[in-house]
């Protein structure tokens, strides 16, 4: 792998969560610095919807294959709460088929953890 420029990170339980996160951030620092950055709650909410929508697309692509076990009606994923709060780390278990359909605009309901509200 190294001869192709791929990075390798061994997760063996000896490092804590903080050390593992720091190692991953170091490997991906360049790519992360070029990625989108959300400054406001509304921008964070839109970026979270983008990430959640990408998960839906991956599942739908997988289930489109004739050999794929399962389907979008029964497959459940833990989607990120789209409230946009900087401190929110909540996930919502939802069937892929139940994720709100596009377009992702003001009419499309956000996926929210209980008690959370849409970012403005």
Secondary structure as GFF3:
##gff-version 3
##sequence-region A 1 120
A	DSSP	three_ten_helix	2	4	.	.	.	ID=ss1
A	DSSP	alpha_helix	17	27	.	.	.	ID=ss2
A	DSSP	alpha_helix	29	34	.	.	.	ID=ss3
A	DSSP	alpha_helix	41	63	.	.	.	ID=ss4
A	DSSP	beta_strand	76	80	.	.	.	ID=ss5
A	DSSP	beta_strand	91	95	.	.	.	ID=ss6
A	DSSP	three_ten_helix	96	98	.	.	.	ID=ss7
###
